Amino acid sequence: MHVGLQIPSFKYPGGTAEIRPKLKEIVTTAEAGGFYSLWVMDHYYQIKGMFGEAYTDPMLEAYSTLGYFAGLTE
């Protein structure tokens, strides 16, 4: 069985300046932990109410984000 990791939110303490380093930490830890795939939401706006998020909370474009992940993994 293969297990993947879904990253549903990009809201982190420290604001948007923390998105890139936090994602790098998550992605490299997931790869080291043996996760088979990484997934992100494909929305331009955050889904209201999901994980306490508001429409205005940070949401990254999915394909660009996955490209960033690919550059961090082997």
mmCIF file of the N, C-alpha and C atoms, coordinates in Angstrom:
data_MODEL
# 
_entry.id   MODEL 
# 
loop_
_atom_site.group_PDB 
_atom_site.id 
_atom_site.type_symbol 
_atom_site.label_atom_id 
_atom_site.label_alt_id 
_atom_site.label_comp_id 
_atom_site.label_asym_id 
_atom_site.label_entity_id 
_atom_site.label_seq_id 
_atom_site.pdbx_PDB_ins_code 
_atom_site.Cartn_x 
_atom_site.Cartn_y 
_atom_site.Cartn_z 
_atom_site.occupancy 
_atom_site.B_iso_or_equiv 
_atom_site.pdbx_formal_charge 
_atom_site.auth_seq_id 
_atom_site.auth_comp_id 
_atom_site.auth_asym_id 
_atom_site.auth_atom_id 
_atom_site.pdbx_PDB_model_num 
ATOM 1   N N  . MET A 1 1  ? 0.843   -1.163 0.000   1.00 0.00 ? 1  MET A N  1 
ATOM 2   C CA . MET A 1 1  ? 0.000   0.000  0.000   1.00 0.00 ? 1  MET A CA 1 
ATOM 3   C C  . MET A 1 1  ? 0.897   1.237  0.000   1.00 0.00 ? 1  MET A C  1 
ATOM 4   N N  . HIS A 1 2  ? 0.480   2.263  -0.756  1.00 0.00 ? 2  HIS A N  1 
ATOM 5   C CA . HIS A 1 2  ? 1.177   3.545  -0.787  1.00 0.00 ? 2  HIS A CA 1 
ATOM 6   C C  . HIS A 1 2  ? 0.357   4.571  -0.007  1.00 0.00 ? 2  HIS A C  1 
ATOM 7   N N  . VAL A 1 3  ? 1.037   5.385  0.764   1.00 0.00 ? 3  VAL A N  1 
ATOM 8   C CA . VAL A 1 3  ? 0.371   6.412  1.558   1.00 0.00 ? 3  VAL A CA 1 
ATOM 9   C C  . VAL A 1 3  ? 0.855   7.782  1.095   1.00 0.00 ? 3  VAL A C  1 
ATOM 10  N N  . GLY A 1 4  ? -0.091  8.693  0.862   1.00 0.00 ? 4  GLY A N  1 
ATOM 11  C CA . GLY A 1 4  ? 0.238   10.055 0.449   1.00 0.00 ? 4  GLY A CA 1 
ATOM 12  C C  . GLY A 1 4  ? -0.101  11.051 1.539   1.00 0.00 ? 4  GLY A C  1 
ATOM 13  N N  . LEU A 1 5  ? 0.387   12.262 1.374   1.00 0.00 ? 5  LEU A N  1 
ATOM 14  C CA . LEU A 1 5  ? 0.152   13.337 2.332   1.00 0.00 ? 5  LEU A CA 1 
ATOM 15  C C  . LEU A 1 5  ? -0.553  14.487 1.639   1.00 0.00 ? 5  LEU A C  1 
ATOM 16  N N  . GLN A 1 6  ? -1.711  14.884 2.154   1.00 0.00 ? 6  GLN A N  1 
ATOM 17  C CA . GLN A 1 6  ? -2.475  16.022 1.640   1.00 0.00 ? 6  GLN A CA 1 
ATOM 18  C C  . GLN A 1 6  ? -2.139  17.242 2.487   1.00 0.00 ? 6  GLN A C  1 
ATOM 19  N N  . ILE A 1 7  ? -1.782  18.351 1.848   1.00 0.00 ? 7  ILE A N  1 
ATOM 20  C CA . ILE A 1 7  ? -1.527  19.608 2.552   1.00 0.00 ? 7  ILE A CA 1 
ATOM 21  C C  . ILE A 1 7  ? -2.694  20.540 2.221   1.00 0.00 ? 7  ILE A C  1 
ATOM 22  N N  . PRO A 1 8  ? -3.683  20.657 3.126   1.00 0.00 ? 8  PRO A N  1 
ATOM 23  C CA . PRO A 1 8  ? -4.899  21.397 2.809   1.00 0.00 ? 8  PRO A CA 1 
ATOM 24  C C  . PRO A 1 8  ? -4.837  22.895 3.091   1.00 0.00 ? 8  PRO A C  1 
ATOM 25  N N  . SER A 1 9  ? -3.839  23.331 3.849   1.00 0.00 ? 9  SER A N  1 
ATOM 26  C CA . SER A 1 9  ? -3.801  24.728 4.272   1.00 0.00 ? 9  SER A CA 1 
ATOM 27  C C  . SER A 1 9  ? -2.378  25.269 4.181   1.00 0.00 ? 9  SER A C  1 
ATOM 28  N N  . PHE A 1 10 ? -2.266  26.553 3.875   1.00 0.00 ? 10 PHE A N  1 
ATOM 29  C CA . PHE A 1 10 ? -0.959  27.211 3.810   1.00 0.00 ? 10 PHE A CA 1 
ATOM 30  C C  . PHE A 1 10 ? -0.885  28.354 4.814   1.00 0.00 ? 10 PHE A C  1 
ATOM 31  N N  . LYS A 1 11 ? -1.660  28.253 5.884   1.00 0.00 ? 11 LYS A N  1 
ATOM 32  C CA . LYS A 1 11 ? -1.675  29.275 6.929   1.00 0.00 ? 11 LYS A CA 1 
ATOM 33  C C  . LYS A 1 11 ? -0.786  28.789 8.073   1.00 0.00 ? 11 LYS A C  1 
ATOM 34  N N  . TYR A 1 12 ? 0.294   29.516 8.305   1.00 0.00 ? 12 TYR A N  1 
ATOM 35  C CA . TYR A 1 12 ? 1.253   29.127 9.333   1.00 0.00 ? 12 TYR A CA 1 
ATOM 36  C C  . TYR A 1 12 ? 1.555   30.310 10.237  1.00 0.00 ? 12 TYR A C  1 
ATOM 37  N N  . PRO A 1 13 ? 1.918   30.043 11.511  1.00 0.00 ? 13 PRO A N  1 
ATOM 38  C CA . PRO A 1 13 ? 2.353   31.137 12.383  1.00 0.00 ? 13 PRO A CA 1 
ATOM 39  C C  . PRO A 1 13 ? 3.523   31.872 11.724  1.00 0.00 ? 13 PRO A C  1 
ATOM 40  N N  . GLY A 1 14 ? 3.499   33.170 11.756  1.00 0.00 ? 14 GLY A N  1 
ATOM 41  C CA . GLY A 1 14 ? 4.541   33.948 11.105  1.00 0.00 ? 14 GLY A CA 1 
ATOM 42  C C  . GLY A 1 14 ? 4.090   34.523 9.775   1.00 0.00 ? 14 GLY A C  1 
ATOM 43  N N  . GLY A 1 15 ? 2.885   34.170 9.339   1.00 0.00 ? 15 GLY A N  1 
ATOM 44  C CA . GLY A 1 15 ? 2.332   34.731 8.112   1.00 0.00 ? 15 GLY A CA 1 
ATOM 45  C C  . GLY A 1 15 ? 2.892   34.118 6.846   1.00 0.00 ? 15 GLY A C  1 
ATOM 46  N N  . THR A 1 16 ? 2.678   34.809 5.743   1.00 0.00 ? 16 THR A N  1 
ATOM 47  C CA . THR A 1 16 ? 3.052   34.268 4.440   1.00 0.00 ? 16 THR A CA 1 
ATOM 48  C C  . THR A 1 16 ? 4.558   34.130 4.260   1.00 0.00 ? 16 THR A C  1 
ATOM 49  N N  . ALA A 1 17 ? 5.349   34.857 5.026   1.00 0.00 ? 17 ALA A N  1 
ATOM 50  C CA . ALA A 1 17 ? 6.812   34.729 4.933   1.00 0.00 ? 17 ALA A CA 1 
ATOM 51  C C  . ALA A 1 17 ? 7.279   33.341 5.350   1.00 0.00 ? 17 ALA A C  1 
ATOM 52  N N  . GLU A 1 18 ? 6.450   32.625 6.076   1.00 0.00 ? 18 GLU A N  1 
ATOM 53  C CA . GLU A 1 18 ? 6.819   31.299 6.572   1.00 0.00 ? 18 GLU A CA 1 
ATOM 54  C C  . GLU A 1 18 ? 6.367   30.160 5.663   1.00 0.00 ? 18 GLU A C  1 
ATOM 55  N N  . ILE A 1 19 ? 5.631   30.452 4.597   1.00 0.00 ? 19 ILE A N  1 
ATOM 56  C CA . ILE A 1 19 ? 5.091   29.381 3.758   1.00 0.00 ? 19 ILE A CA 1 
ATOM 57  C C  . ILE A 1 19 ? 6.203   28.540 3.136   1.00 0.00 ? 19 ILE A C  1 
ATOM 58  N N  . ARG A 1 20 ? 7.164   29.173 2.480   1.00 0.00 ? 20 ARG A N  1 
ATOM 59  C CA . ARG A 1 20 ? 8.214   28.411 1.782   1.00 0.00 ? 20 ARG A CA 1 
ATOM 60  C C  . ARG A 1 20 ? 9.045   27.559 2.741   1.00 0.00 ? 20 ARG A C  1 
ATOM 61  N N  . PRO A 1 21 ? 9.588   28.110 3.838   1.00 0.00 ? 21 PRO A N  1 
ATOM 62  C CA . PRO A 1 21 ? 10.380  27.255 4.732   1.00 0.00 ? 21 PRO A CA 1 
ATOM 63  C C  . PRO A 1 21 ? 9.547   26.159 5.397   1.00 0.00 ? 21 PRO A C  1 
ATOM 64  N N  . LYS A 1 22 ? 8.286   26.457 5.708   1.00 0.00 ? 22 LYS A N  1 
ATOM 65  C CA . LYS A 1 22 ? 7.433   25.443 6.345   1.00 0.00 ? 22 LYS A CA 1 
ATOM 66  C C  . LYS A 1 22 ? 7.124   24.314 5.363   1.00 0.00 ? 22 LYS A C  1 
ATOM 67  N N  . LEU A 1 23 ? 6.827   24.664 4.104   1.00 0.00 ? 23 LEU A N  1 
ATOM 68  C CA . LEU A 1 23 ? 6.571   23.622 3.110   1.00 0.00 ? 23 LEU A CA 1 
ATOM 69  C C  . LEU A 1 23 ? 7.816   22.777 2.868   1.00 0.00 ? 23 LEU A C  1 
ATOM 70  N N  . LYS A 1 24 ? 8.978   23.408 2.845   1.00 0.00 ? 24 LYS A N  1 
ATOM 71  C CA . LYS A 1 24 ? 10.221  22.651 2.676   1.00 0.00 ? 24 LYS A CA 1 
ATOM 72  C C  . LYS A 1 24 ? 10.384  21.649 3.810   1.00 0.00 ? 24 LYS A C  1 
ATOM 73  N N  . GLU A 1 25 ? 10.096  22.080 5.023   1.00 0.00 ? 25 GLU A N  1 
ATOM 74  C CA . GLU A 1 25 ? 10.181  21.181 6.180   1.00 0.00 ? 25 GLU A CA 1 
ATOM 75  C C  . GLU A 1 25 ? 9.194   20.018 6.049   1.00 0.00 ? 25 GLU A C  1 
ATOM 76  N N  . ILE A 1 26 ? 7.964   20.316 5.674   1.00 0.00 ? 26 ILE A N  1 
ATOM 77  C CA . ILE A 1 26 ? 6.932   19.281 5.538   1.00 0.00 ? 26 ILE A CA 1 
ATOM 78  C C  . ILE A 1 26 ? 7.313   18.287 4.444   1.00 0.00 ? 26 ILE A C  1 
ATOM 79  N N  . VAL A 1 27 ? 7.723   18.804 3.284   1.00 0.00 ? 27 VAL A N  1 
ATOM 80  C CA . VAL A 1 27 ? 8.024   17.953 2.129   1.00 0.00 ? 27 VAL A CA 1 
ATOM 81  C C  . VAL A 1 27 ? 9.233   17.059 2.396   1.00 0.00 ? 27 VAL A C  1 
ATOM 82  N N  . THR A 1 28 ? 10.298  17.615 2.932   1.00 0.00 ? 28 THR A N  1 
ATOM 83  C CA . THR A 1 28 ? 11.494  16.802 3.181   1.00 0.00 ? 28 THR A CA 1 
ATOM 84  C C  . THR A 1 28 ? 11.250  15.786 4.294   1.00 0.00 ? 28 THR A C  1 
ATOM 85  N N  . THR A 1 29 ? 10.457  16.152 5.291   1.00 0.00 ? 29 THR A N  1 
ATOM 86  C CA . THR A 1 29 ? 10.111  15.209 6.361   1.00 0.00 ? 29 THR A CA 1 
ATOM 87  C C  . THR A 1 29 ? 9.227   14.088 5.823   1.00 0.00 ? 29 THR A C  1 
ATOM 88  N N  . ALA A 1 30 ? 8.266   14.432 4.965   1.00 0.00 ? 30 ALA A N  1 
ATOM 89  C CA . ALA A 1 30 ? 7.385   13.417 4.374   1.00 0.00 ? 30 ALA A CA 1 
ATOM 90  C C  . ALA A 1 30 ? 8.186   12.438 3.522   1.00 0.00 ? 30 ALA A C  1 
ATOM 91  N N  . GLU A 1 31 ? 9.114   12.956 2.720   1.00 0.00 ? 31 GLU A N  1 
ATOM 92  C CA . GLU A 1 31 ? 9.930   12.069 1.888   1.00 0.00 ? 31 GLU A CA 1 
ATOM 93  C C  . GLU A 1 31 ? 10.792  11.154 2.757   1.00 0.00 ? 31 GLU A C  1 
ATOM 94  N N  . ALA A 1 32 ? 11.411  11.713 3.781   1.00 0.00 ? 32 ALA A N  1 
ATOM 95  C CA . ALA A 1 32 ? 12.245  10.908 4.681   1.00 0.00 ? 32 ALA A CA 1 
ATOM 96  C C  . ALA A 1 32 ? 11.413  9.865  5.424   1.00 0.00 ? 32 ALA A C  1 
ATOM 97  N N  . GLY A 1 33 ? 10.132  10.185 5.664   1.00 0.00 ? 33 GLY A N  1 
ATOM 98  C CA . GLY A 1 33 ? 9.240   9.272  6.365   1.00 0.00 ? 33 GLY A CA 1 
ATOM 99  C C  . GLY A 1 33 ? 8.615   8.212  5.475   1.00 0.00 ? 33 GLY A C  1 
ATOM 100 N N  . GLY A 1 34 ? 8.893   8.265  4.167   1.00 0.00 ? 34 GLY A N  1 
ATOM 101 C CA . GLY A 1 34 ? 8.411   7.226  3.272   1.00 0.00 ? 34 GLY A CA 1 
ATOM 102 C C  . GLY A 1 34 ? 7.075   7.489  2.603   1.00 0.00 ? 34 GLY A C  1 
ATOM 103 N N  . PHE A 1 35 ? 6.548   8.714  2.691   1.00 0.00 ? 35 PHE A N  1 
ATOM 104 C CA . PHE A 1 35 ? 5.303   9.009  1.988   1.00 0.00 ? 35 PHE A CA 1 
ATOM 105 C C  . PHE A 1 35 ? 5.518   8.863  0.491   1.00 0.00 ? 35 PHE A C  1 
ATOM 106 N N  . TYR A 1 36 ? 4.533   8.309  -0.191  1.00 0.00 ? 36 TYR A N  1 
ATOM 107 C CA . TYR A 1 36 ? 4.628   8.011  -1.621  1.00 0.00 ? 36 TYR A CA 1 
ATOM 108 C C  . TYR A 1 36 ? 4.286   9.216  -2.494  1.00 0.00 ? 36 TYR A C  1 
ATOM 109 N N  . SER A 1 37 ? 3.387   10.069 -2.012  1.00 0.00 ? 37 SER A N  1 
ATOM 110 C CA . SER A 1 37 ? 2.948   11.215 -2.811  1.00 0.00 ? 37 SER A CA 1 
ATOM 111 C C  . SER A 1 37 ? 2.582   12.380 -1.907  1.00 0.00 ? 37 SER A C  1 
ATOM 112 N N  . LEU A 1 38 ? 2.566   13.571 -2.490  1.00 0.00 ? 38 LEU A N  1 
ATOM 113 C CA . LEU A 1 38 ? 2.129   14.791 -1.813  1.00 0.00 ? 38 LEU A CA 1 
ATOM 114 C C  . LEU A 1 38 ? 1.018   15.408 -2.639  1.00 0.00 ? 38 LEU A C  1 
ATOM 115 N N  . TRP A 1 39 ? -0.017  15.875 -1.976  1.00 0.00 ? 39 TRP A N  1 
ATOM 116 C CA . TRP A 1 39 ? -1.162  16.459 -2.662  1.00 0.00 ? 39 TRP A CA 1 
ATOM 117 C C  . TRP A 1 39 ? -1.438  17.841 -2.090  1.00 0.00 ? 39 TRP A C  1 
ATOM 118 N N  . VAL A 1 40 ? -1.953  18.733 -2.928  1.00 0.00 ? 40 VAL A N  1 
ATOM 119 C CA . VAL A 1 40 ? -2.425  20.040 -2.474  1.00 0.00 ? 40 VAL A CA 1 
ATOM 120 C C  . VAL A 1 40 ? -3.790  20.306 -3.096  1.00 0.00 ? 40 VAL A C  1 
ATOM 121 N N  . MET A 1 41 ? -4.512  21.232 -2.506  1.00 0.00 ? 41 MET A N  1 
ATOM 122 C CA . MET A 1 41 ? -5.824  21.608 -3.028  1.00 0.00 ? 41 MET A CA 1 
ATOM 123 C C  . MET A 1 41 ? -5.642  22.414 -4.308  1.00 0.00 ? 41 MET A C  1 
ATOM 124 N N  . ASP A 1 42 ? -6.550  22.274 -5.242  1.00 0.00 ? 42 ASP A N  1 
ATOM 125 C CA . ASP A 1 42 ? -6.498  23.020 -6.494  1.00 0.00 ? 42 ASP A CA 1 
ATOM 126 C C  . ASP A 1 42 ? -7.607  24.069 -6.492  1.00 0.00 ? 42 ASP A C  1 
ATOM 127 N N  . HIS A 1 43 ? -7.417  25.095 -5.666  1.00 0.00 ? 43 HIS A N  1 
ATOM 128 C CA . HIS A 1 43 ? -8.384  26.187 -5.536  1.00 0.00 ? 43 HIS A CA 1 
ATOM 129 C C  . HIS A 1 43 ? -7.623  27.506 -5.575  1.00 0.00 ? 43 HIS A C  1 
ATOM 130 N N  . TYR A 1 44 ? -8.268  28.537 -6.057  1.00 0.00 ? 44 TYR A N  1 
ATOM 131 C CA . TYR A 1 44 ? -7.649  29.868 -6.010  1.00 0.00 ? 44 TYR A CA 1 
ATOM 132 C C  . TYR A 1 44 ? -7.886  30.539 -4.668  1.00 0.00 ? 44 TYR A C  1 
ATOM 133 N N  . TYR A 1 45 ? -8.946  30.133 -3.997  1.00 0.00 ? 45 TYR A N  1 
ATOM 134 C CA . TYR A 1 45 ? -9.266  30.677 -2.684  1.00 0.00 ? 45 TYR A CA 1 
ATOM 135 C C  . TYR A 1 45 ? -9.428  29.529 -1.706  1.00 0.00 ? 45 TYR A C  1 
ATOM 136 N N  . GLN A 1 46 ? -9.117  29.787 -0.465  1.00 0.00 ? 46 GLN A N  1 
ATOM 137 C CA . GLN A 1 46 ? -9.282  28.793 0.585   1.00 0.00 ? 46 GLN A CA 1 
ATOM 138 C C  . GLN A 1 46 ? -10.768 28.473 0.740   1.00 0.00 ? 46 GLN A C  1 
ATOM 139 N N  . ILE A 1 47 ? -11.073 27.237 1.079   1.00 0.00 ? 47 ILE A N  1 
ATOM 140 C CA . ILE A 1 47 ? -12.462 26.845 1.327   1.00 0.00 ? 47 ILE A CA 1 
ATOM 141 C C  . ILE A 1 47 ? -12.845 27.351 2.712   1.00 0.00 ? 47 ILE A C  1 
ATOM 142 N N  . LYS A 1 48 ? -13.851 28.193 2.776   1.00 0.00 ? 48 LYS A N  1 
ATOM 143 C CA . LYS A 1 48 ? -14.266 28.790 4.044   1.00 0.00 ? 48 LYS A CA 1 
ATOM 144 C C  . LYS A 1 48 ? -14.691 27.712 5.032   1.00 0.00 ? 48 LYS A C  1 
ATOM 145 N N  . GLY A 1 49 ? -14.186 27.836 6.244   1.00 0.00 ? 49 GLY A N  1 
ATOM 146 C CA . GLY A 1 49 ? -14.564 26.926 7.304   1.00 0.00 ? 49 GLY A CA 1 
ATOM 147 C C  . GLY A 1 49 ? -13.716 25.676 7.393   1.00 0.00 ? 49 GLY A C  1 
ATOM 148 N N  . MET A 1 50 ? -12.961 25.367 6.352   1.00 0.00 ? 50 MET A N  1 
ATOM 149 C CA . MET A 1 50 ? -12.118 24.179 6.396   1.00 0.00 ? 50 MET A CA 1 
ATOM 150 C C  . MET A 1 50 ? -10.900 24.471 7.262   1.00 0.00 ? 50 MET A C  1 
ATOM 151 N N  . PHE A 1 51 ? -10.742 23.730 8.327   1.00 0.00 ? 51 PHE A N  1 
ATOM 152 C CA . PHE A 1 51 ? -9.628  23.912 9.252   1.00 0.00 ? 51 PHE A CA 1 
ATOM 153 C C  . PHE A 1 51 ? -9.619  25.322 9.839   1.00 0.00 ? 51 PHE A C  1 
ATOM 154 N N  . GLY A 1 52 ? -10.785 25.949 9.951   1.00 0.00 ? 52 GLY A N  1 
ATOM 155 C CA . GLY A 1 52 ? -10.885 27.284 10.515  1.00 0.00 ? 52 GLY A CA 1 
ATOM 156 C C  . GLY A 1 52 ? -10.393 28.381 9.595   1.00 0.00 ? 52 GLY A C  1 
ATOM 157 N N  . GLU A 1 53 ? -10.287 28.080 8.312   1.00 0.00 ? 53 GLU A N  1 
ATOM 158 C CA . GLU A 1 53 ? -9.741  29.041 7.354   1.00 0.00 ? 53 GLU A CA 1 
ATOM 159 C C  . GLU A 1 53 ? -10.821 30.005 6.860   1.00 0.00 ? 53 GLU A C  1 
ATOM 160 N N  . ALA A 1 54 ? -10.370 31.146 6.369   1.00 0.00 ? 54 ALA A N  1 
ATOM 161 C CA . ALA A 1 54 ? -11.242 32.131 5.728   1.00 0.00 ? 54 ALA A CA 1 
ATOM 162 C C  . ALA A 1 54 ? -10.889 32.193 4.250   1.00 0.00 ? 54 ALA A C  1 
ATOM 163 N N  . TYR A 1 55 ? -11.796 32.742 3.445   1.00 0.00 ? 55 TYR A N  1 
ATOM 164 C CA . TYR A 1 55 ? -11.534 32.872 2.007   1.00 0.00 ? 55 TYR A CA 1 
ATOM 165 C C  . TYR A 1 55 ? -10.229 33.611 1.724   1.00 0.00 ? 55 TYR A C  1 
ATOM 166 N N  . THR A 1 56 ? -9.874  34.527 2.598   1.00 0.00 ? 56 THR A N  1 
ATOM 167 C CA . THR A 1 56 ? -8.714  35.392 2.368   1.00 0.00 ? 56 THR A CA 1 
ATOM 168 C C  . THR A 1 56 ? -7.395  34.792 2.844   1.00 0.00 ? 56 THR A C  1 
ATOM 169 N N  . ASP A 1 57 ? -7.414  33.627 3.467   1.00 0.00 ? 57 ASP A N  1 
ATOM 170 C CA . ASP A 1 57 ? -6.175  32.992 3.919   1.00 0.00 ? 57 ASP A CA 1 
ATOM 171 C C  . ASP A 1 57 ? -5.355  32.532 2.717   1.00 0.00 ? 57 ASP A C  1 
ATOM 172 N N  . PRO A 1 58 ? -4.047  32.406 2.877   1.00 0.00 ? 58 PRO A N  1 
ATOM 173 C CA . PRO A 1 58 ? -3.174  32.056 1.749   1.00 0.00 ? 58 PRO A CA 1 
ATOM 174 C C  . PRO A 1 58 ? -3.564  30.746 1.070   1.00 0.00 ? 58 PRO A C  1 
ATOM 175 N N  . MET A 1 59 ? -3.541  30.754 -0.265  1.00 0.00 ? 59 MET A N  1 
ATOM 176 C CA . MET A 1 59 ? -3.765  29.550 -1.055  1.00 0.00 ? 59 MET A CA 1 
ATOM 177 C C  . MET A 1 59 ? -2.815  29.618 -2.240  1.00 0.00 ? 59 MET A C  1 
ATOM 178 N N  . LEU A 1 60 ? -1.988  28.620 -2.390  1.00 0.00 ? 60 LEU A N  1 
ATOM 179 C CA . LEU A 1 60 ? -1.014  28.597 -3.474  1.00 0.00 ? 60 LEU A CA 1 
ATOM 180 C C  . LEU A 1 60 ? -1.594  27.909 -4.704  1.00 0.00 ? 60 LEU A C  1 
ATOM 181 N N  . GLU A 1 61 ? -1.128  28.296 -5.876  1.00 0.00 ? 61 GLU A N  1 
ATOM 182 C CA . GLU A 1 61 ? -1.545  27.654 -7.119  1.00 0.00 ? 61 GLU A CA 1 
ATOM 183 C C  . GLU A 1 61 ? -0.958  26.241 -7.135  1.00 0.00 ? 61 GLU A C  1 
ATOM 184 N N  . ALA A 1 62 ? -1.792  25.258 -7.404  1.00 0.00 ? 62 ALA A N  1 
ATOM 185 C CA . ALA A 1 62 ? -1.433  23.852 -7.204  1.00 0.00 ? 62 ALA A CA 1 
ATOM 186 C C  . ALA A 1 62 ? -0.251  23.380 -8.047  1.00 0.00 ? 62 ALA A C  1 
ATOM 187 N N  . TYR A 1 63 ? -0.261  23.632 -9.342  1.00 0.00 ? 63 TYR A N  1 
ATOM 188 C CA . TYR A 1 63 ? 0.800   23.089 -10.194 1.00 0.00 ? 63 TYR A CA 1 
ATOM 189 C C  . TYR A 1 63 ? 2.159   23.712 -9.883  1.00 0.00 ? 63 TYR A C  1 
ATOM 190 N N  . SER A 1 64 ? 2.190   24.996 -9.602  1.00 0.00 ? 64 SER A N  1 
ATOM 191 C CA . SER A 1 64 ? 3.456   25.641 -9.225  1.00 0.00 ? 64 SER A CA 1 
ATOM 192 C C  . SER A 1 64 ? 3.969   25.092 -7.900  1.00 0.00 ? 64 SER A C  1 
ATOM 193 N N  . THR A 1 65 ? 3.052   24.858 -6.974  1.00 0.00 ? 65 THR A N  1 
ATOM 194 C CA . THR A 1 65 ? 3.427   24.314 -5.669  1.00 0.00 ? 65 THR A CA 1 
ATOM 195 C C  . THR A 1 65 ? 3.991   22.907 -5.819  1.00 0.00 ? 65 THR A C  1 
ATOM 196 N N  . LEU A 1 66 ? 3.353   22.079 -6.634  1.00 0.00 ? 66 LEU A N  1 
ATOM 197 C CA . LEU A 1 66 ? 3.856   20.722 -6.855  1.00 0.00 ? 66 LEU A CA 1 
ATOM 198 C C  . LEU A 1 66 ? 5.216   20.747 -7.548  1.00 0.00 ? 66 LEU A C  1 
ATOM 199 N N  . GLY A 1 67 ? 5.431   21.711 -8.434  1.00 0.00 ? 67 GLY A N  1 
ATOM 200 C CA . GLY A 1 67 ? 6.743   21.872 -9.060  1.00 0.00 ? 67 GLY A CA 1 
ATOM 201 C C  . GLY A 1 67 ? 7.809   22.211 -8.031  1.00 0.00 ? 67 GLY A C  1 
ATOM 202 N N  . TYR A 1 68 ? 7.467   23.063 -7.071  1.00 0.00 ? 68 TYR A N  1 
ATOM 203 C CA . TYR A 1 68 ? 8.387   23.387 -5.976  1.00 0.00 ? 68 TYR A CA 1 
ATOM 204 C C  . TYR A 1 68 ? 8.705   22.128 -5.176  1.00 0.00 ? 68 TYR A C  1 
ATOM 205 N N  . PHE A 1 69 ? 7.678   21.342 -4.878  1.00 0.00 ? 69 PHE A N  1 
ATOM 206 C CA . PHE A 1 69 ? 7.890   20.086 -4.148  1.00 0.00 ? 69 PHE A CA 1 
ATOM 207 C C  . PHE A 1 69 ? 8.832   19.163 -4.918  1.00 0.00 ? 69 PHE A C  1 
ATOM 208 N N  . ALA A 1 70 ? 8.641   19.069 -6.222  1.00 0.00 ? 70 ALA A N  1 
ATOM 209 C CA . ALA A 1 70 ? 9.483   18.194 -7.046  1.00 0.00 ? 70 ALA A CA 1 
ATOM 210 C C  . ALA A 1 70 ? 10.945  18.612 -6.955  1.00 0.00 ? 70 ALA A C  1 
ATOM 211 N N  . GLY A 1 71 ? 11.191  19.907 -6.881  1.00 0.00 ? 71 GLY A N  1 
ATOM 212 C CA . GLY A 1 71 ? 12.559  20.391 -6.763  1.00 0.00 ? 71 GLY A CA 1 
ATOM 213 C C  . GLY A 1 71 ? 13.194  20.089 -5.421  1.00 0.00 ? 71 GLY A C  1 
ATOM 214 N N  . LEU A 1 72 ? 12.377  19.789 -4.420  1.00 0.00 ? 72 LEU A N  1 
ATOM 215 C CA . LEU A 1 72 ? 12.883  19.486 -3.084  1.00 0.00 ? 72 LEU A CA 1 
ATOM 216 C C  . LEU A 1 72 ? 13.090  17.997 -2.849  1.00 0.00 ? 72 LEU A C  1 
ATOM 217 N N  . THR A 1 73 ? 12.544  17.166 -3.718  1.00 0.00 ? 73 THR A N  1 
ATOM 218 C CA . THR A 1 73 ? 12.569  15.718 -3.501  1.00 0.00 ? 73 THR A CA 1 
ATOM 219 C C  . THR A 1 73 ? 13.444  15.023 -4.535  1.00 0.00 ? 73 THR A C  1 
ATOM 220 N N  . GLU A 1 74 ? 13.719  13.754 -4.268  1.00 0.00 ? 74 GLU A N  1 
ATOM 221 C CA . GLU A 1 74 ? 14.555  12.982 -5.205  1.00 0.00 ? 74 GLU A CA 1 
ATOM 222 C C  . GLU A 1 74 ? 13.716  12.129 -6.129  1.00 0.00 ? 74 GLU A C  1 
# 
